[in-house]
Amino acid sequence: MASTFSTRLRLELIGTGNQSGSWGATTDITIGTIMEEAIAGVASVTHDDTADYTLTANNGTTDEARQAILDIGGALSQARNVVCPTQEKKYTVKNSTTGGFGFTLKTSGGSGILVPNGATMELYCDGTDVVNSVTNLPAGTTINDVAITTAANTQTLTNKTLTSPVLTTPQINDTSEDHQYIFGVSELAADRTVTLPLLTGNDTFTFNAFAATLTNKSIDLANNTMTGTLAEFNTAVSDANLQAQDDVLDDLAALSPVGANGDFIVGTGAGTYAHESAATALISMGAQAQDLVLDDLAALAAVADNEFIVGTGAGVYAHESGATARTSIGLGTGDAAAFASLTLTADLAVAEGGTGASTFTDGGVLLGSGTSAVSVTTAGNVGEVLTSTGAASDPTFQTVGSTLDTEQATTSGTDIDFTGLPSTVKRIVFQFVGVSTNGTDDLIIVLGDAGGFEETGYDGAVTEQLSGVGSNFTTRFTLTQNNATGTVLHGTVTLTLENSANNTWVAVSTLARGAANTMYFMAGSKSLTAVLTQVRLSTVGGTDAFDAGAVNILYD
């Protein structure tokens, strides 16, 4: 019976009769390394600043998700997520990232708990989501010798200094004598109310060494007193570009009593004022007197409906219909107005025959958006084709054809992983070139999504051609039957997406064992929990190491 692994800590559970003579090494790893990590281990994790960083979760070997303490570092450009396995587990989590952002520790399907930047929190996964380990503290609890006060309680501060406090409703009540109240300029902004102790007798409240510019303000002299010498007042008035009393008021006082009804007081340009009639004042201001323009308008006959008043060029005005007025100002007649040029002050809306935009991306393609403004795609790269993604989404530029990943040597290690596969992938082809291991465990392929690699729900069989012996599998795609040490494999394994709604994949393989003059054939299927993002080549026990050859994948 093959080894299995515990669900919470992924400890290797040796099958009955397995690992005879070598089970001690496995047990040492399980107890001496893996269980120590779960109890007291510290995982220093560098967040890659993607939306979701998934903690590694390996069966039978060291990983990040099993550690007791998670110290998350890295530079964040915005709030991010750290995804742990959906299994019961307690964590001490520290946010050591730079950039000033928090991250949320969560399961793939949960909402999680936010860990602020610089904070250390006690959390645990309850098998569904991550929640707080501590939600209630007993009365009298202190942290760093500071008593914890709940939001509903008050606290008296004695001989304390508040650095840059923010008061939602600033209020200072102090009846003691000789106290000084200092406010910054920003604290006395508009709509700010400050309650001061009652000033009585000869008490004075003074803004020390504070100057303010009054713009469009009113001074209530009935309830306020402006003090100072006449010279100081005149200087202030002069600085404000006002004329002091001994200039303006003296000049006005020198005027004789006002003349005729309707006269204006105007400056003469000689430093004095004089009375002028309305007609004379209009001429002084450069306006036309009534006996010119107004007389011309008064001479017009009654205007007809929809007519304009236009100049005739002969010094008089006349009424003209709309059609005649258009001809007079060069717009043409009828409904076809002609313009030499037209300047718009805003983008012309789609409903009015425009695009709703003033600029477009160079090399982009215009996309209709119903009655909204026209949008533009980003410019495509060489070899990309504009591809529709459905009626509800804009088309995008996509690469046409298959993508060849980076070849990986199979000369060491127990797992060969290909990660970061695009969500649109529909076919993956493994290519084996002289692949072998140092043990006898059969080779396997495991599928994974954002939540990790899945080792249940497989259905299929593998057969050796020479002996005709076969077996079925349920926990992974098994590629060989009765493998032997030093077996060298060549061939391909093809994975194709059968149903994107439930993420069902179908696998077939043909591998040659050249030295033994035999072939391995496999077929099976597996439905993932979510969209496939990664695949793994390994062995049944997970402990045999690769020792020769290379493998790569081709996907589209």
Secondary structure, DSSP 8 states (H G I E B T S, - for coil): ---EE-TTT--EE--TT-STTTHHHHHHIIIIIIIHHHHH-EEEEE--SSSEEE----SSS--STT-SEEEEESB-SS-EEEE--SS-EEEEEEE--BSS--EEEE-TTS--EEE-TT-EEEEEE-SSSEEES-----TT-EETTEE---TTS----SS---SS---SS-B-----TT------GGGG-TT---B-----TT-----TT-----SS----TTT------HHHHHHHHHHTT---TTTHHHHHHTS-S--STT-EEEE-SSS-EEEE-HHHHHHHTT---TTTHHHHHHTS----TT-EEEE-SSSSEEEE-HHHHHHHTT--STT----S----SS---GGGTS-S-S---TT--EE--TTS--EE-----TTEEEE---TTS--EEEE-S-EE---EE-SS-S-EEE----TT--EEEEEEEEEEESS---EEEEEEETTEE--S-EEEEEEETTT--EEEESSSEE--SS--TT--EEEEEEEEEEETTTTEEEEEEEEEEGGGTEEEEEEEEEE-SS-EEEEEEEESSS---EEEEEEEEEE-
